[in-house]
Every structure is written in C-alpha cells, then in structure tokens.
Amino acid sequence: MFFLRAIHRHPEFREGMKATASVAPGIAAWGLMTGVAMVKSGMSVIEAVAMTLLVYAGSSQLAAIPLIVAGAPAWVIWATGFCVNLRFVVFSLHLRTYLMHLPRWRRLVNGFLTADLSYAVFTARFPQPGADAPARLAQESFLAGNYFVTWVAWTGASLAGVALGNAIPSAWGLGFAGVLCLVGVLCSLANTRLRVLAALVAGAAAVAAYSLPFKLNIVAAIAVAVLACFWLEGRTRPAPRGRTA
C-alpha cells in the first residue's frame, strides 16, 4: 500500500525501508538470475515479463521454469507452484490479525506484496497487532516500507534480467548470491525447535527424492515436512486437564 499518502508519509514507512534495505542486493541478485533463467529457458519476453509481474514468487518461478521447459503436464506445474508457495498461507493467517480492520482490497494487496523477508522483518518488529488505530497504521506503514523495497529490488532486477537475457554470463555466480539470501530468510525464521526440524526434514526428503522427475522432490519434501510437523505438534501438545469436582 505504499502508493497511499497516509502510508508512504508515515515515519514507520521509512523505518520499514531501512530494515529491509540491507538485504535488497541479495534479493536483486536472485531476481536478476530468475529473469535470465526465464529468457534462457525459451520463454518469450512477453511471457517472462508477465510472469515477473503476476507471479511475484521467485522460488515457485524457478521451480516451474524447468517443468515448463521439460513439457511437464500443467497439473504438475500448478501442484509444484502451489506446494512451494504453501508457506504464504501460513504468513497470511498470521498477518490476518494485523490487517483484518482494513478493506478487503487492501488486505489482498498487502498479501500479494508481502514476501518472505518482509514478513520475517515485520513480525520480528511487531510480535503483536496494534491495540488502536494509530498503532495499526504504524504497523501497516512499516510493512509497506518493507515490501516496497523487496518488490522494487525483485521486480526491477528480474525485468533487467529479462532485458539482458543471454548477455549476463553464468560466471557471475548470481545463483549463489540468491541462495545466500534465501539461507538468510531460513535462519531468521528457524527460531523454534519445530521449525529447525521442519527445515532438516524437508532438506533430507528433497535429497532422498532427487531422482524423481519434474522436480517432484520439492513437492515430496514439502509434504513430508508438513506431515512430520503435524505429527510432532500433536504429540508434544499438552493434554487438556480434566475437570475437578
């Protein structure tokens, strides 16, 4: 919502930008690599630009590109993108308590523009929703400042990658820079034992299922990690106390 006057003129908007500015180069490197990958995979410029503007999800884009090139069935591509982006369902459920006072269209825009890093930085700054209207406006302004930086860095770099295409050599190592950015996100979110375990289980499952076609090891890793966490959470949840006479 950075285009609203009340948001981008709020002091917390600038604070949100500052909080995310340090990771913007990593996001840009990842976006640039994704733009180049789309063009090199055989997608037209129009298709690559449309995917950049409409999908806005680097991990699912990179998961879908090799499937599209390999001629995978549409349901496999959709299922892979859906599973890779399942984390945003969790993000949205958490952010719902912060944004429920807003009109639906503003909630949808905030949800679309909120990425991994903006979510992580926002929830670290504001563990609880605002108690009154000024506090809620401050929180929305901070969130908007966060995702303004990530959106500009990602979209601008991705479009640059589409425009430059094959002119960018692989020796630049942009993929490694993007991986480092995602590792930073993982480390910031892995702040409980269950989340650390989920990351380890997903990594092990992805490696074990690496031979599956169409990058289905990603889908398998997500499914195994989610099921394992549900099972462990059910076992560790305290049993309800019985009523006393």
C-alpha positions as CSV (number, residue, x, y, z in Angstrom):
1,M,0.0,0.0,0.0
2,F,3.0,2.3,-0.5
3,F,1.0,4.4,-3.0
4,L,-1.4,5.7,-0.3
5,R,-0.4,9.1,1.0
6,A,-1.1,8.2,4.7
7,I,1.2,5.2,4.3
8,H,4.3,6.5,2.5
9,R,4.3,9.7,4.5
10,H,4.3,7.9,7.8
11,P,7.6,7.7,9.7
12,E,7.3,4.0,10.1
13,F,7.3,3.6,6.3
14,R,10.9,4.9,6.2
15,E,11.8,2.7,9.1
16,G,10.5,-0.3,7.2
17,M,12.6,0.6,4.2
18,K,15.7,0.9,6.3
19,A,15.0,-2.5,8.0
20,T,15.0,-4.3,4.6
21,A,17.5,-2.2,2.6
22,S,20.5,-4.3,3.8
23,V,19.1,-7.5,2.1
24,A,18.0,-5.7,-1.1
25,P,21.2,-6.6,-3.0
26,G,20.6,-10.3,-2.3
27,I,17.0,-10.0,-3.5
28,A,18.1,-8.2,-6.6
29,A,20.7,-10.8,-7.4
30,W,18.1,-13.5,-7.1
31,G,15.6,-11.6,-9.2
32,L,18.3,-10.9,-11.9
33,M,19.1,-14.6,-12.1
34,T,15.4,-15.5,-12.3
35,G,14.9,-13.1,-15.2
36,V,17.9,-14.5,-17.1
37,A,16.7,-18.1,-16.4
38,M,13.3,-17.3,-17.8
39,V,14.7,-16.0,-21.1
40,K,17.3,-18.8,-21.4
41,S,14.6,-21.4,-20.9
42,G,12.9,-20.3,-24.1
43,M,10.2,-18.1,-22.7
44,S,9.3,-15.1,-24.8
45,V,10.0,-11.6,-23.4
46,I,6.2,-11.0,-23.0
47,E,5.8,-14.3,-21.1
48,A,8.8,-13.6,-18.9
49,V,7.6,-10.0,-18.1
50,A,4.1,-11.3,-17.4
51,M,5.4,-14.0,-15.1
52,T,7.5,-11.4,-13.2
53,L,4.6,-9.0,-12.7
54,L,1.8,-11.5,-12.0
55,V,3.5,-14.4,-10.1
56,Y,6.0,-12.5,-7.9
57,A,7.3,-15.6,-6.2
58,G,10.9,-16.4,-7.1
59,S,11.0,-19.9,-5.6
60,S,7.9,-21.1,-7.4
61,Q,9.1,-19.4,-10.7
62,L,12.4,-21.2,-10.5
63,A,10.6,-24.5,-9.7
64,A,8.2,-24.0,-12.6
65,I,10.7,-23.0,-15.3
66,P,12.4,-26.4,-15.7
67,L,9.0,-28.1,-15.7
68,I,7.7,-25.8,-18.5
69,V,10.9,-26.5,-20.5
70,A,10.6,-30.2,-20.0
71,G,7.0,-30.2,-21.2
72,A,5.6,-31.4,-17.9
73,P,1.8,-31.6,-17.6
74,A,0.0,-28.5,-16.4
75,W,-1.2,-30.1,-13.2
76,V,2.4,-30.9,-12.2
77,I,3.5,-27.3,-12.8
78,W,0.5,-26.0,-10.8
79,A,1.0,-28.5,-8.0
80,T,4.6,-27.7,-7.7
81,G,4.0,-23.9,-7.6
82,F,1.2,-24.4,-5.1
83,C,3.3,-26.6,-2.7
84,V,6.3,-24.3,-2.9
85,N,4.1,-21.3,-2.0
86,L,2.2,-23.0,0.8
87,R,4.3,-21.0,3.3
88,F,2.4,-17.9,2.2
89,V,-0.8,-19.4,3.5
90,V,0.8,-19.5,7.0
91,F,2.1,-16.0,6.5
92,S,-1.4,-14.8,5.6
93,L,-3.1,-16.5,8.5
94,H,-0.6,-14.8,10.9
95,L,-0.9,-11.4,9.2
96,R,-4.7,-11.6,9.2
97,T,-4.8,-10.5,12.9
98,Y,-2.8,-7.3,11.9
99,L,-4.8,-6.4,8.9
100,M,-8.4,-7.5,9.5
101,H,-9.5,-3.9,10.1
102,L,-8.7,-3.0,6.5
103,P,-10.9,-3.2,3.5
104,R,-10.7,-6.5,1.6
105,W,-8.9,-4.9,-1.4
106,R,-6.2,-3.5,0.9
107,R,-5.7,-6.9,2.6
108,L,-5.4,-8.6,-0.8
109,V,-2.8,-6.0,-2.0
110,N,-0.8,-6.4,1.3
111,G,-0.9,-10.1,1.0
112,F,0.3,-10.1,-2.6
113,L,3.2,-7.8,-2.0
114,T,4.4,-9.4,1.3
115,A,7.4,-11.7,0.6
116,D,9.5,-13.9,2.9
117,L,11.8,-11.2,4.1
118,S,9.2,-8.5,4.6
119,Y,7.2,-11.0,6.7
120,A,10.1,-12.0,8.8
121,V,11.3,-8.4,9.4
122,F,7.7,-7.2,10.2
123,T,6.9,-10.0,12.7
124,A,10.2,-9.6,14.4
125,R,9.5,-5.8,14.9
126,F,5.8,-6.2,15.8
127,P,5.1,-9.5,17.6
128,Q,1.6,-8.4,18.4
129,P,-1.1,-6.5,16.5
130,G,-1.6,-2.8,17.3
131,A,-4.1,-2.1,20.0
132,D,-5.5,1.2,18.5
133,A,-5.9,2.9,15.1
134,P,-2.6,4.9,15.3
135,A,-0.6,1.7,16.2
136,R,-2.3,-0.3,13.4
137,L,-1.5,2.5,10.9
138,A,2.1,2.5,12.0
139,Q,2.3,-1.3,11.6
140,E,0.8,-1.2,8.1
141,S,3.2,1.6,7.1
142,F,6.2,-0.4,8.4
143,L,5.1,-3.4,6.5
144,A,4.5,-1.4,3.3
145,G,8.0,0.1,3.6
146,N,9.4,-3.5,3.9
147,Y,7.7,-4.9,0.9
148,F,8.2,-1.7,-1.2
149,V,12.0,-2.4,-1.0
150,T,11.7,-6.1,-1.7
151,W,9.2,-5.5,-4.6
152,V,11.3,-2.9,-6.3
153,A,14.5,-4.9,-5.8
154,W,13.0,-8.1,-7.1
155,T,10.8,-6.7,-9.9
156,G,13.4,-4.2,-11.2
157,A,16.2,-6.8,-11.2
158,S,14.0,-9.5,-12.7
159,L,13.0,-7.2,-15.6
160,A,16.6,-6.3,-16.1
161,G,17.5,-10.0,-16.3
162,V,14.7,-10.4,-18.9
163,A,16.0,-7.5,-20.9
164,L,19.7,-8.5,-20.8
165,G,19.0,-12.2,-21.3
166,N,22.0,-14.1,-22.6
167,A,24.3,-11.1,-22.2
168,I,24.8,-12.0,-18.5
169,P,27.4,-14.7,-18.1
170,S,26.9,-17.6,-15.7
171,A,30.3,-17.0,-14.2
172,W,28.9,-14.0,-12.2
173,G,27.5,-16.5,-9.7
174,L,24.2,-14.8,-9.3
175,G,22.5,-18.0,-8.3
176,F,24.8,-18.4,-5.3
177,A,24.0,-14.9,-4.2
178,G,20.3,-15.7,-4.3
179,V,20.8,-18.9,-2.4
180,L,22.6,-16.9,0.3
181,C,19.6,-14.6,0.5
182,L,17.2,-17.5,1.0
183,V,19.5,-19.1,3.6
184,G,19.3,-15.8,5.5
185,V,15.5,-16.0,5.4
186,L,15.6,-19.6,6.6
187,C,17.9,-18.8,9.5
188,S,15.7,-15.8,10.6
189,L,12.6,-18.0,10.6
190,A,14.1,-21.1,12.2
191,N,13.7,-19.8,15.7
192,T,12.0,-22.8,17.3
193,R,12.9,-26.4,17.5
194,L,9.9,-27.4,15.4
195,R,10.9,-25.0,12.6
196,V,14.5,-26.2,12.6
197,L,13.3,-29.8,12.5
198,A,11.0,-28.9,9.6
199,A,13.9,-27.5,7.6
200,L,16.1,-30.5,8.3
201,V,13.3,-33.0,7.3
202,A,12.5,-31.1,4.2
203,G,16.2,-30.9,3.2
204,A,16.7,-34.7,3.8
205,A,13.5,-35.6,1.9
206,A,14.5,-33.3,-1.1
207,V,17.8,-35.1,-1.3
208,A,16.4,-38.5,-0.9
209,A,13.8,-37.9,-3.6
210,Y,16.1,-36.1,-6.0
211,S,15.7,-38.7,-8.7
212,L,12.0,-38.0,-9.1
213,P,11.1,-36.4,-12.5
214,F,9.8,-32.9,-13.0
215,K,11.4,-31.7,-9.8
216,L,8.8,-33.5,-7.8
217,N,11.4,-33.9,-5.0
218,I,10.4,-30.4,-3.9
219,V,6.7,-31.4,-3.6
220,A,7.7,-34.5,-1.7
221,A,10.0,-32.6,0.6
222,I,7.2,-30.1,1.5
223,A,4.6,-32.9,2.0
224,V,7.0,-34.9,4.3
225,A,8.0,-31.9,6.4
226,V,4.4,-30.7,6.8
227,L,3.2,-34.2,7.8
228,A,6.1,-34.6,10.2
229,C,5.4,-31.3,11.9
230,F,1.7,-32.0,12.3
231,W,2.5,-35.4,13.9
232,L,5.1,-34.0,16.2
233,E,3.0,-31.0,17.2
234,G,0.2,-33.3,18.1
235,R,2.4,-35.5,20.3
236,T,4.0,-32.5,22.1
237,R,0.8,-30.5,22.7
238,P,-0.2,-30.7,26.4
239,A,-3.2,-32.8,27.1
240,P,-6.2,-30.9,28.4
241,R,-6.6,-31.1,32.1
242,G,-9.7,-32.9,33.4
243,R,-12.3,-31.1,35.4
244,T,-12.0,-31.3,39.1
245,A,-15.0,-31.9,41.3
